[in-house]
Amino acid sequence: MFSNYLIGLREGLEASLVVCILIAYLVKTDRRDALKPIWTGIGVAVALALGFGCALEFGSQELTFQAQEALGGSLSILAVGLVTWMVFWMRRTARHLRSELHGRLDAALAMGTGALVATAFLAVGREGLETALFVWASVHAASDGTPRPLLGVALGLLTAVLLGWLFYRGALRINLSKFFTYTGAMLVVVAAGVLAYGFHDLQEADFLPGLNDKAFDISGTIPPDSWYGTLLKGILNFQPDPTTLQVTVWLLYLVPTLALFFAPARTAREAVGDRA
């Protein structure tokens, strides 16, 4: 549940901040007449994301077991790729997000209503589609037949909306660079579990070999139905009996991705030390 809460919080907060920045800029520049097109674009983007998520969930139920596993594995890998790109992109641009959005909005204001709708739709829609795909992949990997994964996502989104509102009202100051660095690192760990489970799905679909080649089996020590086994499953997508391929993929993704993710911050600190 925590991993899905994190996804909802981070992705939801990105979208909330985008909305707050757009609306605050229009209010401060006395362009309240442009608020309606902005809200229209946001509404269309949210509806598209919800429709996409429903299509993934209900469409996959009509498939055979093998097809479901193949689809789940493929979309999990795609979702991890998109989220990884998003994490690194936000790591670089968090400090300049406000000025970037202001520039896009100025250009849209000069072009008219349609451009305003498109600007809001593209700014929020990308986040919505990424969130829908990654949430579906994460829930697919962690689902145990209860609504807890989706509950975690919903709580994360509600928290994000509340924080976004406080940010807009000036009651909350957020260091965006630090926030997206910390949550980005946690999201990389979650993504590693989703990726490993995606490869497991492809093994179950007979697309990849080695389904019976277990790297280890500690089910006796950490039973999957125990409270701590459920906790590890919910947070890290932990599996007590992973295949060798799963463990290999998990390590090959997690270690270099975290190293690259923290490399810029480490380099910057070293540069400051050299100048001193």
C-alpha positions as CSV (number, residue, x, y, z in Angstrom):
1,M,0.0,0.0,0.0
2,F,2.8,2.4,0.8
3,S,4.4,2.1,-2.6
4,N,1.1,2.9,-4.3
5,Y,0.6,5.8,-1.8
6,L,4.0,7.1,-2.9
7,I,3.1,6.9,-6.6
8,G,-0.2,8.7,-6.0
9,L,1.5,11.4,-3.9
10,R,4.4,12.1,-6.2
11,E,2.6,11.9,-9.5
12,G,-0.4,13.7,-8.0
13,L,1.7,16.5,-6.5
14,E,3.4,17.0,-9.9
15,A,0.0,17.5,-11.5
16,S,-1.2,19.7,-8.6
17,L,1.8,21.9,-8.7
18,V,1.4,22.4,-12.5
19,V,-2.3,23.3,-12.0
20,C,-1.4,25.7,-9.2
21,I,1.3,27.4,-11.2
22,L,-0.9,27.9,-14.2
23,I,-3.8,29.3,-12.2
24,A,-1.7,31.5,-9.9
25,Y,0.0,33.0,-12.9
26,L,-3.4,33.8,-14.6
27,V,-4.8,35.3,-11.4
28,K,-1.7,37.5,-10.8
29,T,-1.6,38.8,-14.4
30,D,-5.4,39.6,-14.2
31,R,-6.3,37.0,-16.9
32,R,-9.1,35.3,-15.1
33,D,-10.9,35.0,-18.4
34,A,-8.4,32.3,-19.3
35,L,-9.2,30.1,-16.3
36,K,-12.2,28.3,-18.0
37,P,-10.1,27.0,-20.9
38,I,-7.4,25.9,-18.4
39,W,-9.9,24.0,-16.3
40,T,-11.4,22.5,-19.5
41,G,-8.0,21.1,-20.5
42,I,-7.3,19.8,-17.0
43,G,-10.8,18.1,-17.0
44,V,-10.2,16.4,-20.4
45,A,-6.7,15.2,-19.2
46,V,-8.1,13.7,-16.0
47,A,-10.9,12.0,-17.9
48,L,-8.4,10.6,-20.4
49,A,-6.2,9.2,-17.6
50,L,-9.2,7.6,-15.9
51,G,-10.4,6.1,-19.2
52,F,-7.0,4.8,-20.0
53,G,-6.7,3.2,-16.5
54,C,-10.2,1.6,-16.9
55,A,-9.3,0.3,-20.4
56,L,-6.2,-1.4,-19.0
57,E,-8.0,-3.0,-16.1
58,F,-11.2,-4.2,-17.7
59,G,-9.7,-4.8,-21.1
60,S,-7.1,-7.2,-19.7
61,Q,-9.8,-9.2,-17.9
62,E,-11.1,-10.5,-21.3
63,L,-7.8,-12.0,-22.2
64,T,-6.5,-15.6,-21.6
65,F,-4.2,-16.1,-18.7
66,Q,-1.1,-16.3,-20.9
67,A,-2.2,-13.1,-22.8
68,Q,-2.8,-11.3,-19.4
69,E,0.6,-12.2,-18.2
70,A,2.3,-11.1,-21.5
71,L,0.3,-7.8,-21.4
72,G,1.1,-7.2,-17.8
73,G,4.8,-7.9,-18.2
74,S,5.1,-5.8,-21.3
75,L,3.2,-2.8,-19.8
76,S,5.2,-3.1,-16.5
77,I,8.5,-2.8,-18.5
78,L,7.0,0.2,-20.4
79,A,5.8,1.8,-17.2
80,V,9.2,1.5,-15.5
81,G,10.8,3.0,-18.6
82,L,8.4,6.0,-18.6
83,V,8.7,6.6,-14.8
84,T,12.5,6.3,-14.9
85,W,12.5,9.0,-17.6
86,M,10.1,11.1,-15.6
87,V,12.1,10.8,-12.4
88,F,15.3,12.0,-14.1
89,W,13.5,14.7,-16.0
90,M,12.0,16.2,-12.9
91,R,15.3,15.9,-11.1
92,R,16.8,18.2,-13.7
93,T,13.9,20.7,-14.1
94,A,12.2,21.0,-10.7
95,R,13.9,24.3,-10.0
96,H,12.9,25.8,-13.3
97,L,9.4,24.3,-13.5
98,R,7.6,27.5,-12.7
99,S,9.4,29.6,-15.4
100,E,9.0,26.9,-18.0
101,L,5.2,26.8,-17.5
102,H,5.0,30.5,-17.5
103,G,6.7,30.7,-20.8
104,R,4.3,28.1,-22.3
105,L,1.3,29.9,-20.9
106,D,2.4,33.3,-22.3
107,A,2.7,31.7,-25.8
108,A,-0.7,30.0,-25.4
109,L,-2.4,33.3,-24.2
110,A,-1.2,34.9,-27.4
111,M,-2.6,32.1,-29.6
112,G,-6.1,31.9,-28.1
113,T,-8.5,29.6,-26.3
114,G,-7.6,26.4,-28.1
115,A,-4.0,26.9,-27.2
116,L,-4.8,27.4,-23.6
117,V,-6.9,24.2,-23.5
118,A,-4.0,22.3,-25.2
119,T,-1.4,23.7,-22.8
120,A,-3.3,22.6,-19.7
121,F,-4.2,19.2,-21.3
122,L,-0.6,18.4,-22.3
123,A,0.8,19.6,-19.0
124,V,-1.5,17.5,-16.9
125,G,-2.3,14.7,-19.4
126,R,1.2,13.4,-19.6
127,E,1.3,13.1,-15.8
128,G,-2.1,11.4,-15.8
129,L,-1.2,8.8,-18.4
130,E,2.1,8.0,-16.8
131,T,0.4,7.7,-13.4
132,A,-2.4,5.4,-14.8
133,L,0.1,3.1,-16.4
134,F,2.5,2.9,-13.5
135,V,-0.3,2.5,-11.0
136,W,-1.9,-0.3,-13.0
137,A,1.5,-2.1,-13.3
138,S,2.2,-1.6,-9.6
139,V,-1.2,-2.8,-8.5
140,H,-0.9,-5.7,-10.9
141,A,2.4,-6.7,-9.3
142,A,1.3,-6.2,-5.7
143,S,-2.4,-7.1,-5.8
144,D,-3.5,-9.7,-3.3
145,G,-7.2,-9.6,-4.0
146,T,-7.9,-6.6,-1.8
147,P,-8.6,-3.0,-2.6
148,R,-5.6,-1.8,-0.6
149,P,-3.3,-0.9,-3.5
150,L,-5.9,1.4,-5.0
151,L,-6.7,2.8,-1.6
152,G,-3.1,3.7,-1.3
153,V,-3.2,5.5,-4.6
154,A,-6.4,7.3,-3.7
155,L,-4.9,8.5,-0.4
156,G,-1.7,9.6,-2.1
157,L,-3.7,11.6,-4.7
158,L,-5.8,13.2,-2.0
159,T,-2.7,14.2,0.0
160,A,-1.3,15.7,-3.2
161,V,-4.4,17.8,-3.9
162,L,-4.3,19.1,-0.3
163,L,-0.6,20.0,-0.5
164,G,-1.2,21.6,-3.9
165,W,-4.0,23.7,-2.4
166,L,-1.8,24.8,0.6
167,F,1.0,25.6,-1.9
168,Y,-1.4,27.8,-3.9
169,R,-2.7,29.6,-0.8
170,G,0.9,30.3,0.3
171,A,0.5,28.3,3.5
172,L,3.1,25.8,2.4
173,R,6.6,26.2,1.1
174,I,8.1,23.2,-0.8
175,N,11.7,22.7,-1.7
176,L,10.8,21.1,-5.0
177,S,14.4,20.0,-5.8
178,K,14.8,18.1,-2.5
179,F,11.2,16.7,-2.6
180,F,11.6,15.2,-6.0
181,T,15.1,13.9,-5.2
182,Y,13.9,12.0,-2.2
183,T,10.7,10.7,-3.6
184,G,12.4,10.0,-6.9
185,A,14.9,7.7,-5.2
186,M,12.1,5.8,-3.4
187,L,10.2,5.5,-6.7
188,V,13.2,4.0,-8.4
189,V,13.2,1.3,-5.7
190,V,9.5,0.7,-6.3
191,A,10.1,0.6,-10.1
192,A,12.8,-2.1,-9.6
193,G,10.2,-4.3,-8.0
194,V,7.7,-3.7,-10.7
195,L,10.3,-4.4,-13.4
196,A,11.3,-7.7,-11.8
197,Y,7.6,-8.7,-11.5
198,G,7.1,-7.7,-15.1
199,F,9.8,-10.2,-16.2
200,H,8.2,-12.8,-13.9
201,D,4.9,-12.2,-15.9
202,L,6.7,-12.8,-19.1
203,Q,8.1,-16.0,-17.7
204,E,4.7,-17.2,-16.7
205,A,3.5,-16.3,-20.3
206,D,6.3,-18.6,-21.6
207,F,7.9,-15.6,-23.3
208,L,11.0,-16.0,-21.3
209,P,12.6,-19.2,-19.8
210,G,13.6,-19.9,-16.2
211,L,10.3,-19.9,-14.4
212,N,11.3,-22.8,-12.2
213,D,14.9,-21.6,-11.7
214,K,14.6,-20.0,-8.2
215,A,17.3,-17.8,-7.0
216,F,16.3,-18.6,-3.4
217,D,13.2,-19.5,-1.4
218,I,12.7,-18.0,2.0
219,S,9.0,-18.6,2.2
220,G,9.5,-20.4,5.5
221,T,11.2,-17.4,7.0
222,I,9.1,-14.7,5.5
223,P,5.6,-16.3,4.7
224,P,3.9,-14.3,1.9
225,D,0.6,-14.3,4.0
226,S,2.3,-12.9,7.2
227,W,2.0,-9.3,8.2
228,Y,5.6,-8.6,7.5
229,G,5.6,-10.5,4.2
230,T,2.5,-8.5,3.2
231,L,4.3,-5.3,4.2
232,L,7.4,-6.1,2.2
233,K,5.2,-7.0,-0.7
234,G,3.3,-3.8,-0.5
235,I,6.3,-1.5,-0.2
236,L,9.0,-3.2,-2.3
237,N,7.0,-5.8,-4.3
238,F,9.1,-8.3,-2.4
239,Q,8.8,-12.0,-3.4
240,P,10.2,-14.7,-1.1
241,D,10.9,-17.1,-3.9
242,P,12.0,-15.0,-7.0
243,T,13.5,-16.5,-10.1
244,T,17.1,-16.0,-10.9
245,L,16.1,-13.7,-13.8
246,Q,14.0,-11.5,-11.5
247,V,16.9,-11.0,-9.1
248,T,19.3,-10.3,-12.0
249,V,16.9,-7.7,-13.5
250,W,16.2,-6.1,-10.2
251,L,20.0,-5.6,-9.5
252,L,20.8,-4.5,-13.0
253,Y,18.2,-1.8,-12.9
254,L,18.4,-0.6,-9.3
255,V,22.1,-0.3,-8.8
256,P,23.1,1.7,-11.9
257,T,19.9,3.8,-11.9
258,L,20.4,5.0,-8.3
259,A,24.0,5.6,-9.1
260,L,23.2,7.8,-12.1
261,F,20.3,9.5,-10.2
262,F,22.6,10.7,-7.4
263,A,25.6,11.4,-9.6
264,P,24.7,15.0,-10.4
265,A,24.2,16.0,-6.7
266,R,27.4,14.3,-5.7
267,T,29.3,16.0,-8.5
268,A,27.9,19.4,-7.5
269,R,29.0,19.0,-3.8
270,E,32.5,18.0,-5.0
271,A,32.7,21.0,-7.2
272,V,31.8,23.3,-4.3
273,G,34.5,21.6,-2.2
274,D,37.1,22.1,-5.0
275,R,36.2,25.9,-5.3
276,A,36.5,26.2,-1.5
